Amino acid sequence: MAGTDKRKQSLYFPEEMLKEIQEEANRQDRSLSWVVQQAWKIARDRIKSFPAVNDVTGDERQDPREEGRS
């Protein structure tokens, strides 16, 4: 059975967001890493539903109310 991959990665958060995450980690007596991992597990399906930047074409940016108008 393979062990857990514990590679280090730097992540950058806005100061206020980091403060909120730290407060929640302290409240739960957990690490910042644990809180962020749980947040990802909860939010990943919603985030994956967002279109990628390259998925947006010029046609999709057009206001649908403008279709058929000349």
N, CA, C and O atoms as a Tripos MOL2 file, in Angstrom:
@<TRIPOS>MOLECULE
protein
  280   279    70     0     0
PROTEIN
NO_CHARGES

@<TRIPOS>ATOM
      1 N           0.8480   -1.1820    0.0000 N.3       1 MET1
      2 CA          0.0000    0.0000    0.0000 C.3       1 MET1
      3 C           0.8910    1.2410    0.0000 C.2       1 MET1
      4 O           1.7880    1.3730    0.8320 O.2       1 MET1
      5 N           0.6320    2.1480   -0.9430 N.am      2 ALA2
      6 CA          1.4600    3.3540   -1.0830 C.3       2 ALA2
      7 C           1.1590    4.3370    0.0400 C.2       2 ALA2
      8 O           0.0250    4.4410    0.5090 O.2       2 ALA2
      9 N           2.2130    5.0690    0.4710 N.am      3 GLY3
     10 CA          2.0470    6.0810    1.5100 C.3       3 GLY3
     11 C           1.4310    7.3450    0.9350 C.2       3 GLY3
     12 O           1.2970    7.4900   -0.2810 O.2       3 GLY3
     13 N           1.0620    8.2500    1.8160 N.am      4 THR4
     14 CA          0.4840    9.5200    1.3940 C.3       4 THR4
     15 C           1.5690   10.4080    0.7990 C.2       4 THR4
     16 O           2.6550   10.5360    1.3650 O.2       4 THR4
     17 N           1.2740   11.0140   -0.3320 N.am      5 ASP5
     18 CA          2.2000   11.9380   -0.9770 C.3       5 ASP5
     19 C           2.1250   13.2690   -0.2310 C.2       5 ASP5
     20 O           1.0670   13.8950   -0.1850 O.2       5 ASP5
     21 N           3.2250   13.6950    0.3420 N.am      6 LYS6
     22 CA          3.2280   14.9230    1.1420 C.3       6 LYS6
     23 C           4.1730   15.9580    0.5430 C.2       6 LYS6
     24 O           4.9770   16.5540    1.2600 O.2       6 LYS6
     25 N           4.0800   16.1750   -0.7670 N.am      7 ARG7
     26 CA          4.9040   17.1950   -1.4020 C.3       7 ARG7
     27 C           4.4840   18.5730   -0.9150 C.2       7 ARG7
     28 O           3.3060   18.8200   -0.6590 O.2       7 ARG7
     29 N           5.4470   19.4570   -0.7900 N.am      8 LYS8
     30 CA          5.1600   20.8240   -0.3710 C.3       8 LYS8
     31 C           4.7770   21.6540   -1.5840 C.2       8 LYS8
     32 O           5.3080   21.4670   -2.6790 O.2       8 LYS8
     33 N           3.8470   22.5710   -1.3680 N.am      9 GLN9
     34 CA          3.4100   23.4700   -2.4220 C.3       9 GLN9
     35 C           3.0920   24.8120   -1.7830 C.2       9 GLN9
     36 O           2.4170   24.8690   -0.7560 O.2       9 GLN9
     37 N           3.5670   25.8710   -2.3740 N.am     10 SER10
     38 CA          3.2480   27.2050   -1.8660 C.3      10 SER10
     39 C           1.9500   27.6820   -2.4870 C.2      10 SER10
     40 O           1.7660   27.6020   -3.7010 O.2      10 SER10
     41 N           1.0650   28.1720   -1.6620 N.am     11 LEU11
     42 CA         -0.1910   28.7570   -2.1220 C.3      11 LEU11
     43 C          -0.2720   30.1730   -1.5700 C.2      11 LEU11
     44 O           0.1840   30.4460   -0.4600 O.2      11 LEU11
     45 N          -0.8480   31.0570   -2.3480 N.am     12 TYR12
     46 CA         -0.9400   32.4490   -1.9350 C.3      12 TYR12
     47 C          -2.4030   32.8460   -1.8140 C.2      12 TYR12
     48 O          -3.1900   32.6590   -2.7420 O.2      12 TYR12
     49 N          -2.7590   33.4000   -0.6540 N.am     13 PHE13
     50 CA         -4.1190   33.8150   -0.3700 C.3      13 PHE13
     51 C          -4.1350   35.2950   -0.0150 C.2      13 PHE13
     52 O          -3.1690   35.8100    0.5470 O.2      13 PHE13
     53 N          -5.2280   35.9800   -0.3410 N.am     14 PRO14
     54 CA         -5.3540   37.3510    0.1450 C.3      14 PRO14
     55 C          -5.2950   37.3520    1.6750 C.2      14 PRO14
     56 O          -5.7380   36.4050    2.3240 O.2      14 PRO14
     57 N          -4.7500   38.4100    2.2300 N.am     15 GLU15
     58 CA         -4.5140   38.4730    3.6740 C.3      15 GLU15
     59 C          -5.7770   38.1980    4.4970 C.2      15 GLU15
     60 O          -5.7270   37.4450    5.4700 O.2      15 GLU15
     61 N          -6.8980   38.7970    4.1180 N.am     16 GLU16
     62 CA         -8.1410   38.6010    4.8720 C.3      16 GLU16
     63 C          -8.5990   37.1480    4.8150 C.2      16 GLU16
     64 O          -9.0460   36.5980    5.8210 O.2      16 GLU16
     65 N          -8.4910   36.5330    3.6570 N.am     17 MET17
     66 CA         -8.9020   35.1380    3.5010 C.3      17 MET17
     67 C          -8.0220   34.2320    4.3530 C.2      17 MET17
     68 O          -8.5170   33.3300    5.0300 O.2      17 MET17
     69 N          -6.7270   34.4750    4.3170 N.am     18 LEU18
     70 CA         -5.8090   33.6770    5.1160 C.3      18 LEU18
     71 C          -6.1200   33.8210    6.6020 C.2      18 LEU18
     72 O          -6.0520   32.8480    7.3530 O.2      18 LEU18
     73 N          -6.4590   35.0230    7.0190 N.am     19 LYS19
     74 CA         -6.8200   35.2650    8.4210 C.3      19 LYS19
     75 C          -8.0650   34.4580    8.7940 C.2      19 LYS19
     76 O          -8.1170   33.8530    9.8650 O.2      19 LYS19
     77 N          -9.0570   34.4490    7.9180 N.am     20 GLU20
     78 CA        -10.2860   33.6840    8.1800 C.3      20 GLU20
     79 C          -9.9990   32.1880    8.2630 C.2      20 GLU20
     80 O         -10.5150   31.4990    9.1430 O.2      20 GLU20
     81 N          -9.1780   31.6920    7.3470 N.am     21 ILE21
     82 CA         -8.8330   30.2630    7.3520 C.3      21 ILE21
     83 C          -8.0860   29.9180    8.6410 C.2      21 ILE21
     84 O          -8.3480   28.8850    9.2580 O.2      21 ILE21
     85 N          -7.1600   30.7830    9.0400 N.am     22 GLN22
     86 CA         -6.3970   30.5470   10.2710 C.3      22 GLN22
     87 C          -7.3190   30.5370   11.4870 C.2      22 GLN22
     88 O          -7.1740   29.6930   12.3710 O.2      22 GLN22
     89 N          -8.2690   31.4750   11.5340 N.am     23 GLU23
     90 CA         -9.2150   31.5110   12.6540 C.3      23 GLU23
     91 C         -10.0460   30.2350   12.7060 C.2      23 GLU23
     92 O         -10.2980   29.6960   13.7840 O.2      23 GLU23
     93 N         -10.4700   29.7550   11.5460 N.am     24 GLU24
     94 CA        -11.2610   28.5140   11.5130 C.3      24 GLU24
     95 C         -10.4040   27.3210   11.9130 C.2      24 GLU24
     96 O         -10.8730   26.4320   12.6240 O.2      24 GLU24
     97 N          -9.1560   27.2940   11.4630 N.am     25 ALA25
     98 CA         -8.2450   26.2150   11.8510 C.3      25 ALA25
     99 C          -8.0380   26.2180   13.3670 C.2      25 ALA25
    100 O          -8.0440   25.1630   14.0000 O.2      25 ALA25
    101 N          -7.8560   27.3940   13.9370 N.am     26 ASN26
    102 CA         -7.6980   27.4980   15.3900 C.3      26 ASN26
    103 C          -8.9610   27.0430   16.1150 C.2      26 ASN26
    104 O          -8.8910   26.3290   17.1160 O.2      26 ASN26
    105 N         -10.1150   27.4630   15.6000 N.am     27 ARG27
    106 CA        -11.3890   27.0890   16.2340 C.3      27 ARG27
    107 C         -11.5550   25.5720   16.2630 C.2      27 ARG27
    108 O         -12.0370   25.0120   17.2470 O.2      27 ARG27
    109 N         -11.1560   24.9200   15.1890 N.am     28 GLN28
    110 CA        -11.3090   23.4640   15.0880 C.3      28 GLN28
    111 C         -10.0850   22.7090   15.5990 C.2      28 GLN28
    112 O         -10.0630   21.4780   15.5800 O.2      28 GLN28
    113 N          -9.0870   23.4250   16.0450 N.am     29 ASP29
    114 CA         -7.8290   22.8260   16.4870 C.3      29 ASP29
    115 C          -7.2660   21.9240   15.3880 C.2      29 ASP29
    116 O          -6.8730   20.7850   15.6400 O.2      29 ASP29
    117 N          -7.2370   22.4600   14.1600 N.am     30 ARG30
    118 CA         -6.7280   21.7630   12.9820 C.3      30 ARG30
    119 C          -5.6680   22.6290   12.3260 C.2      30 ARG30
    120 O          -5.4960   23.7920   12.6920 O.2      30 ARG30
    121 N          -4.9540   22.0640   11.3560 N.am     31 SER31
    122 CA         -3.9450   22.8280   10.6200 C.3      31 SER31
    123 C          -4.6050   23.5920    9.4720 C.2      31 SER31
    124 O          -5.7150   23.2750    9.0420 O.2      31 SER31
    125 N          -3.8880   24.6030    8.9930 N.am     32 LEU32
    126 CA         -4.3440   25.3320    7.8050 C.3      32 LEU32
    127 C          -4.5120   24.3580    6.6420 C.2      32 LEU32
    128 O          -5.5010   24.4110    5.9110 O.2      32 LEU32
    129 N          -3.5460   23.4800    6.4840 N.am     33 SER33
    130 CA         -3.5770   22.5110    5.4050 C.3      33 SER33
    131 C          -4.8460   21.6580    5.4610 C.2      33 SER33
    132 O          -5.4930   21.4320    4.4380 O.2      33 SER33
    133 N          -5.1910   21.1970    6.6360 N.am     34 TRP34
    134 CA         -6.3750   20.3520    6.7970 C.3      34 TRP34
    135 C          -7.6360   21.1090    6.3890 C.2      34 TRP34
    136 O          -8.4960   20.5660    5.6960 O.2      34 TRP34
    137 N          -7.7420   22.3690    6.8240 N.am     35 VAL35
    138 CA         -8.9300   23.1730    6.5000 C.3      35 VAL35
    139 C          -9.0250   23.3830    4.9870 C.2      35 VAL35
    140 O         -10.1050   23.2430    4.4120 O.2      35 VAL35
    141 N          -7.9150   23.7140    4.3430 N.am     36 VAL36
    142 CA         -7.9360   23.9400    2.8990 C.3      36 VAL36
    143 C          -8.2670   22.6450    2.1650 C.2      36 VAL36
    144 O          -9.0200   22.6730    1.1910 O.2      36 VAL36
    145 N          -7.7280   21.5170    2.6040 N.am     37 GLN37
    146 CA         -8.0370   20.2350    1.9650 C.3      37 GLN37
    147 C          -9.5230   19.9020    2.0890 C.2      37 GLN37
    148 O         -10.1300   19.4220    1.1320 O.2      37 GLN37
    149 N         -10.1060   20.1490    3.2450 N.am     38 GLN38
    150 CA        -11.5320   19.8740    3.4190 C.3      38 GLN38
    151 C         -12.3750   20.8030    2.5490 C.2      38 GLN38
    152 O         -13.3760   20.3790    1.9720 O.2      38 GLN38
    153 N         -11.9710   22.0680    2.4560 N.am     39 ALA39
    154 CA        -12.6940   23.0270    1.6210 C.3      39 ALA39
    155 C         -12.6640   22.5810    0.1600 C.2      39 ALA39
    156 O         -13.6740   22.6690   -0.5380 O.2      39 ALA39
    157 N         -11.5010   22.0990   -0.3060 N.am     40 TRP40
    158 CA        -11.4020   21.6220   -1.6790 C.3      40 TRP40
    159 C         -12.3240   20.4250   -1.9030 C.2      40 TRP40
    160 O         -13.0130   20.3590   -2.9200 O.2      40 TRP40
    161 N         -12.3420   19.4830   -0.9680 N.am     41 LYS41
    162 CA        -13.1940   18.3020   -1.1140 C.3      41 LYS41
    163 C         -14.6620   18.6950   -1.2210 C.2      41 LYS41
    164 O         -15.4190   18.0890   -1.9790 O.2      41 LYS41
    165 N         -15.0550   19.6990   -0.4690 N.am     42 ILE42
    166 CA        -16.4500   20.1560   -0.4890 C.3      42 ILE42
    167 C         -16.7660   20.9230   -1.7720 C.2      42 ILE42
    168 O         -17.8500   20.7650   -2.3340 O.2      42 ILE42
    169 N         -15.8350   21.7470   -2.2380 N.am     43 ALA43
    170 CA        -16.1040   22.6660   -3.3470 C.3      43 ALA43
    171 C         -15.6970   22.1560   -4.7240 C.2      43 ALA43
    172 O         -16.0620   22.7740   -5.7240 O.2      43 ALA43
    173 N         -14.9600   21.0590   -4.8180 N.am     44 ARG44
    174 CA        -14.3770   20.6810   -6.1080 C.3      44 ARG44
    175 C         -15.3930   20.4550   -7.2140 C.2      44 ARG44
    176 O         -15.1390   20.8610   -8.3480 O.2      44 ARG44
    177 N         -16.5330   19.8260   -6.9440 N.am     45 ASP45
    178 CA        -17.5180   19.6040   -8.0020 C.3      45 ASP45
    179 C         -18.0540   20.9310   -8.5370 C.2      45 ASP45
    180 O         -18.2480   21.0890   -9.7420 O.2      45 ASP45
    181 N         -18.2900   21.8700   -7.6440 N.am     46 ARG46
    182 CA        -18.7750   23.1850   -8.0710 C.3      46 ARG46
    183 C         -17.7040   23.9080   -8.8990 C.2      46 ARG46
    184 O         -18.0140   24.5010   -9.9320 O.2      46 ARG46
    185 N         -16.4650   23.8590   -8.4490 N.am     47 ILE47
    186 CA        -15.3770   24.5280   -9.1600 C.3      47 ILE47
    187 C         -15.1600   23.8910  -10.5280 C.2      47 ILE47
    188 O         -14.9090   24.5920  -11.5090 O.2      47 ILE47
    189 N         -15.2560   22.5620  -10.5980 N.am     48 LYS48
    190 CA        -15.0710   21.8780  -11.8760 C.3      48 LYS48
    191 C         -16.1770   22.2100  -12.8670 C.2      48 LYS48
    192 O         -15.9980   22.0050  -14.0670 O.2      48 LYS48
    193 N         -17.3050   22.7120  -12.4070 N.am     49 SER49
    194 CA        -18.3960   23.0760  -13.3130 C.3      49 SER49
    195 C         -18.1740   24.4390  -13.9640 C.2      49 SER49
    196 O         -18.8770   24.7820  -14.9150 O.2      49 SER49
    197 N         -17.2080   25.2250  -13.4710 N.am     50 PHE50
    198 CA        -16.9100   26.5270  -14.0620 C.3      50 PHE50
    199 C         -16.2650   26.3040  -15.4300 C.2      50 PHE50
    200 O         -15.4630   25.3840  -15.5910 O.2      50 PHE50
    201 N         -16.6050   27.1350  -16.4130 N.am     51 PRO51
    202 CA        -15.9430   26.9800  -17.7090 C.3      51 PRO51
    203 C         -14.4780   27.3910  -17.6110 C.2      51 PRO51
    204 O         -14.1210   28.2990  -16.8610 O.2      51 PRO51
    205 N         -13.6480   26.7110  -18.3750 N.am     52 ALA52
    206 CA        -12.2460   27.0920  -18.4490 C.3      52 ALA52
    207 C         -12.1350   28.3380  -19.3200 C.2      52 ALA52
    208 O         -13.0110   28.5940  -20.1460 O.2      52 ALA52
    209 N         -11.0790   29.1070  -19.1460 N.am     53 VAL53
    210 CA        -10.8860   30.3210  -19.9220 C.3      53 VAL53
    211 C         -10.9370   30.0130  -21.4150 C.2      53 VAL53
    212 O         -11.5330   30.7640  -22.1880 O.2      53 VAL53
    213 N         -10.3160   28.9150  -21.8170 N.am     54 ASN54
    214 CA        -10.2810   28.5580  -23.2430 C.3      54 ASN54
    215 C         -11.5960   27.9920  -23.7530 C.2      54 ASN54
    216 O         -11.7600   27.8180  -24.9600 O.2      54 ASN54
    217 N         -12.5430   27.6970  -22.8530 N.am     55 ASP55
    218 CA        -13.8460   27.1830  -23.2690 C.3      55 ASP55
    219 C         -14.7750   28.2910  -23.7470 C.2      55 ASP55
    220 O         -15.7810   28.0120  -24.4000 O.2      55 ASP55
    221 N         -14.4590   29.5230  -23.4360 N.am     56 VAL56
    222 CA        -15.3240   30.6500  -23.7920 C.3      56 VAL56
    223 C         -14.9310   31.1410  -25.1720 C.2      56 VAL56
    224 O         -13.7760   31.4880  -25.4160 O.2      56 VAL56
    225 N         -15.9080   31.1670  -26.0750 N.am     57 THR57
    226 CA        -15.6570   31.6740  -27.4260 C.3      57 THR57
    227 C         -16.3580   33.0100  -27.5800 C.2      57 THR57
    228 O         -17.1440   33.4100  -26.7220 O.2      57 THR57
    229 N         -16.0780   33.6810  -28.6470 N.am     58 GLY58
    230 CA        -16.7080   34.9750  -28.9140 C.3      58 GLY58
    231 C         -18.2230   34.8790  -28.9400 C.2      58 GLY58
    232 O         -18.9090   35.7860  -28.4680 O.2      58 GLY58
    233 N         -18.7590   33.7810  -29.4920 N.am     59 ASP59
    234 CA        -20.2110   33.6180  -29.5760 C.3      59 ASP59
    235 C         -20.8450   33.5150  -28.1980 C.2      59 ASP59
    236 O         -21.9320   34.0460  -27.9720 O.2      59 ASP59
    237 N         -20.1750   32.8360  -27.2790 N.am     60 GLU60
    238 CA        -20.7360   32.6460  -25.9440 C.3      60 GLU60
    239 C         -20.7130   33.9260  -25.1240 C.2      60 GLU60
    240 O         -21.4940   34.0790  -24.1840 O.2      60 GLU60
    241 N         -19.8250   34.8410  -25.4740 N.am     61 ARG61
    242 CA        -19.7490   36.1000  -24.7430 C.3      61 ARG61
    243 C         -20.8600   37.0550  -25.1540 C.2      61 ARG61
    244 O         -21.1790   37.9940  -24.4250 O.2      61 ARG61
    245 N         -21.4490   36.8170  -26.3220 N.am     62 GLN62
    246 CA        -22.4880   37.6990  -26.8300 C.3      62 GLN62
    247 C         -23.7400   37.5760  -25.9710 C.2      62 GLN62
    248 O         -24.1040   36.4820  -25.5390 O.2      62 GLN62
    249 N         -24.3880   38.7010  -25.7300 N.am     63 ASP63
    250 CA        -25.6250   38.7270  -24.9710 C.3      63 ASP63
    251 C         -26.6940   37.9750  -25.7750 C.2      63 ASP63
    252 O         -26.9690   38.3400  -26.9180 O.2      63 ASP63
    253 N         -27.3040   36.9220  -25.1880 N.am     64 PRO64
    254 CA        -28.2980   36.1420  -25.9270 C.3      64 PRO64
    255 C         -29.4830   36.9930  -26.3650 C.2      64 PRO64
    256 O         -30.1690   36.6290  -27.3210 O.2      64 PRO64
    257 N         -29.7400   38.0920  -25.7110 N.am     65 ARG65
    258 CA        -30.8540   38.9700  -26.0960 C.3      65 ARG65
    259 C         -30.5810   39.6710  -27.4170 C.2      65 ARG65
    260 O         -31.4980   40.1920  -28.0510 O.2      65 ARG65
    261 N         -29.3080   39.6840  -27.8350 N.am     66 GLU66
    262 CA        -28.9090   40.3510  -29.0620 C.3      66 GLU66
    263 C         -29.0270   39.4300  -30.2870 C.2      66 GLU66
    264 O         -28.9030   39.9000  -31.4180 O.2      66 GLU66
    265 N         -29.2650   38.1260  -30.0770 N.am     67 GLU67
    266 CA        -29.3400   37.1870  -31.1900 C.3      67 GLU67
    267 C         -30.5000   37.5430  -32.1030 C.2      67 GLU67
    268 O         -31.5890   37.8890  -31.6440 O.2      67 GLU67
    269 N         -30.2500   37.4520  -33.4050 N.am     68 GLY68
    270 CA        -31.2970   37.7090  -34.3750 C.3      68 GLY68
    271 C         -31.5080   39.1720  -34.6830 C.2      68 GLY68
    272 O         -32.3150   39.5100  -35.5480 O.2      68 GLY68
    273 N         -30.8060   40.0390  -34.0000 N.am     69 ARG69
    274 CA        -30.9250   41.4770  -34.2660 C.3      69 ARG69
    275 C         -29.8580   41.8970  -35.2550 C.2      69 ARG69
    276 O         -28.7310   41.4050  -35.1980 O.2      69 ARG69
    277 N         -30.1940   42.7920  -36.1520 N.am     70 SER70
    278 CA        -29.1950   43.3220  -37.0990 C.3      70 SER70
    279 C         -29.2540   44.8180  -37.1130 C.2      70 SER70
    280 O         -28.4960   45.4580  -37.8420 O.2      70 SER70
@<TRIPOS>BOND
     1     1     2 1
     2     2     3 1
     3     3     4 2
     4     3     5 am
     5     5     6 1
     6     6     7 1
     7     7     8 2
     8     7     9 am
     9     9    10 1
    10    10    11 1
    11    11    12 2
    12    11    13 am
    13    13    14 1
    14    14    15 1
    15    15    16 2
    16    15    17 am
    17    17    18 1
    18    18    19 1
    19    19    20 2
    20    19    21 am
    21    21    22 1
    22    22    23 1
    23    23    24 2
    24    23    25 am
    25    25    26 1
    26    26    27 1
    27    27    28 2
    28    27    29 am
    29    29    30 1
    30    30    31 1
    31    31    32 2
    32    31    33 am
    33    33    34 1
    34    34    35 1
    35    35    36 2
    36    35    37 am
    37    37    38 1
    38    38    39 1
    39    39    40 2
    40    39    41 am
    41    41    42 1
    42    42    43 1
    43    43    44 2
    44    43    45 am
    45    45    46 1
    46    46    47 1
    47    47    48 2
    48    47    49 am
    49    49    50 1
    50    50    51 1
    51    51    52 2
    52    51    53 am
    53    53    54 1
    54    54    55 1
    55    55    56 2
    56    55    57 am
    57    57    58 1
    58    58    59 1
    59    59    60 2
    60    59    61 am
    61    61    62 1
    62    62    63 1
    63    63    64 2
    64    63    65 am
    65    65    66 1
    66    66    67 1
    67    67    68 2
    68    67    69 am
    69    69    70 1
    70    70    71 1
    71    71    72 2
    72    71    73 am
    73    73    74 1
    74    74    75 1
    75    75    76 2
    76    75    77 am
    77    77    78 1
    78    78    79 1
    79    79    80 2
    80    79    81 am
    81    81    82 1
    82    82    83 1
    83    83    84 2
    84    83    85 am
    85    85    86 1
    86    86    87 1
    87    87    88 2
    88    87    89 am
    89    89    90 1
    90    90    91 1
    91    91    92 2
    92    91    93 am
    93    93    94 1
    94    94    95 1
    95    95    96 2
    96    95    97 am
    97    97    98 1
    98    98    99 1
    99    99   100 2
   100    99   101 am
   101   101   102 1
   102   102   103 1
   103   103   104 2
   104   103   105 am
   105   105   106 1
   106   106   107 1
   107   107   108 2
   108   107   109 am
   109   109   110 1
   110   110   111 1
   111   111   112 2
   112   111   113 am
   113   113   114 1
   114   114   115 1
   115   115   116 2
   116   115   117 am
   117   117   118 1
   118   118   119 1
   119   119   120 2
   120   119   121 am
   121   121   122 1
   122   122   123 1
   123   123   124 2
   124   123   125 am
   125   125   126 1
   126   126   127 1
   127   127   128 2
   128   127   129 am
   129   129   130 1
   130   130   131 1
   131   131   132 2
   132   131   133 am
   133   133   134 1
   134   134   135 1
   135   135   136 2
   136   135   137 am
   137   137   138 1
   138   138   139 1
   139   139   140 2
   140   139   141 am
   141   141   142 1
   142   142   143 1
   143   143   144 2
   144   143   145 am
   145   145   146 1
   146   146   147 1
   147   147   148 2
   148   147   149 am
   149   149   150 1
   150   150   151 1
   151   151   152 2
   152   151   153 am
   153   153   154 1
   154   154   155 1
   155   155   156 2
   156   155   157 am
   157   157   158 1
   158   158   159 1
   159   159   160 2
   160   159   161 am
   161   161   162 1
   162   162   163 1
   163   163   164 2
   164   163   165 am
   165   165   166 1
   166   166   167 1
   167   167   168 2
   168   167   169 am
   169   169   170 1
   170   170   171 1
   171   171   172 2
   172   171   173 am
   173   173   174 1
   174   174   175 1
   175   175   176 2
   176   175   177 am
   177   177   178 1
   178   178   179 1
   179   179   180 2
   180   179   181 am
   181   181   182 1
   182   182   183 1
   183   183   184 2
   184   183   185 am
   185   185   186 1
   186   186   187 1
   187   187   188 2
   188   187   189 am
   189   189   190 1
   190   190   191 1
   191   191   192 2
   192   191   193 am
   193   193   194 1
   194   194   195 1
   195   195   196 2
   196   195   197 am
   197   197   198 1
   198   198   199 1
   199   199   200 2
   200   199   201 am
   201   201   202 1
   202   202   203 1
   203   203   204 2
   204   203   205 am
   205   205   206 1
   206   206   207 1
   207   207   208 2
   208   207   209 am
   209   209   210 1
   210   210   211 1
   211   211   212 2
   212   211   213 am
   213   213   214 1
   214   214   215 1
   215   215   216 2
   216   215   217 am
   217   217   218 1
   218   218   219 1
   219   219   220 2
   220   219   221 am
   221   221   222 1
   222   222   223 1
   223   223   224 2
   224   223   225 am
   225   225   226 1
   226   226   227 1
   227   227   228 2
   228   227   229 am
   229   229   230 1
   230   230   231 1
   231   231   232 2
   232   231   233 am
   233   233   234 1
   234   234   235 1
   235   235   236 2
   236   235   237 am
   237   237   238 1
   238   238   239 1
   239   239   240 2
   240   239   241 am
   241   241   242 1
   242   242   243 1
   243   243   244 2
   244   243   245 am
   245   245   246 1
   246   246   247 1
   247   247   248 2
   248   247   249 am
   249   249   250 1
   250   250   251 1
   251   251   252 2
   252   251   253 am
   253   253   254 1
   254   254   255 1
   255   255   256 2
   256   255   257 am
   257   257   258 1
   258   258   259 1
   259   259   260 2
   260   259   261 am
   261   261   262 1
   262   262   263 1
   263   263   264 2
   264   263   265 am
   265   265   266 1
   266   266   267 1
   267   267   268 2
   268   267   269 am
   269   269   270 1
   270   270   271 1
   271   271   272 2
   272   271   273 am
   273   273   274 1
   274   274   275 1
   275   275   276 2
   276   275   277 am
   277   277   278 1
   278   278   279 1
   279   279   280 2
@<TRIPOS>SUBSTRUCTURE
     1 MET1         2 RESIDUE 1 A MET
     2 ALA2         6 RESIDUE 1 A ALA
     3 GLY3        10 RESIDUE 1 A GLY
     4 THR4        14 RESIDUE 1 A THR
     5 ASP5        18 RESIDUE 1 A ASP
     6 LYS6        22 RESIDUE 1 A LYS
     7 ARG7        26 RESIDUE 1 A ARG
     8 LYS8        30 RESIDUE 1 A LYS
     9 GLN9        34 RESIDUE 1 A GLN
    10 SER10       38 RESIDUE 1 A SER
    11 LEU11       42 RESIDUE 1 A LEU
    12 TYR12       46 RESIDUE 1 A TYR
    13 PHE13       50 RESIDUE 1 A PHE
    14 PRO14       54 RESIDUE 1 A PRO
    15 GLU15       58 RESIDUE 1 A GLU
    16 GLU16       62 RESIDUE 1 A GLU
    17 MET17       66 RESIDUE 1 A MET
    18 LEU18       70 RESIDUE 1 A LEU
    19 LYS19       74 RESIDUE 1 A LYS
    20 GLU20       78 RESIDUE 1 A GLU
    21 ILE21       82 RESIDUE 1 A ILE
    22 GLN22       86 RESIDUE 1 A GLN
    23 GLU23       90 RESIDUE 1 A GLU
    24 GLU24       94 RESIDUE 1 A GLU
    25 ALA25       98 RESIDUE 1 A ALA
    26 ASN26      102 RESIDUE 1 A ASN
    27 ARG27      106 RESIDUE 1 A ARG
    28 GLN28      110 RESIDUE 1 A GLN
    29 ASP29      114 RESIDUE 1 A ASP
    30 ARG30      118 RESIDUE 1 A ARG
    31 SER31      122 RESIDUE 1 A SER
    32 LEU32      126 RESIDUE 1 A LEU
    33 SER33      130 RESIDUE 1 A SER
    34 TRP34      134 RESIDUE 1 A TRP
    35 VAL35      138 RESIDUE 1 A VAL
    36 VAL36      142 RESIDUE 1 A VAL
    37 GLN37      146 RESIDUE 1 A GLN
    38 GLN38      150 RESIDUE 1 A GLN
    39 ALA39      154 RESIDUE 1 A ALA
    40 TRP40      158 RESIDUE 1 A TRP
    41 LYS41      162 RESIDUE 1 A LYS
    42 ILE42      166 RESIDUE 1 A ILE
    43 ALA43      170 RESIDUE 1 A ALA
    44 ARG44      174 RESIDUE 1 A ARG
    45 ASP45      178 RESIDUE 1 A ASP
    46 ARG46      182 RESIDUE 1 A ARG
    47 ILE47      186 RESIDUE 1 A ILE
    48 LYS48      190 RESIDUE 1 A LYS
    49 SER49      194 RESIDUE 1 A SER
    50 PHE50      198 RESIDUE 1 A PHE
    51 PRO51      202 RESIDUE 1 A PRO
    52 ALA52      206 RESIDUE 1 A ALA
    53 VAL53      210 RESIDUE 1 A VAL
    54 ASN54      214 RESIDUE 1 A ASN
    55 ASP55      218 RESIDUE 1 A ASP
    56 VAL56      222 RESIDUE 1 A VAL
    57 THR57      226 RESIDUE 1 A THR
    58 GLY58      230 RESIDUE 1 A GLY
    59 ASP59      234 RESIDUE 1 A ASP
    60 GLU60      238 RESIDUE 1 A GLU
    61 ARG61      242 RESIDUE 1 A ARG
    62 GLN62      246 RESIDUE 1 A GLN
    63 ASP63      250 RESIDUE 1 A ASP
    64 PRO64      254 RESIDUE 1 A PRO
    65 ARG65      258 RESIDUE 1 A ARG
    66 GLU66      262 RESIDUE 1 A GLU
    67 GLU67      266 RESIDUE 1 A GLU
    68 GLY68      270 RESIDUE 1 A GLY
    69 ARG69      274 RESIDUE 1 A ARG
    70 SER70      278 RESIDUE 1 A SER
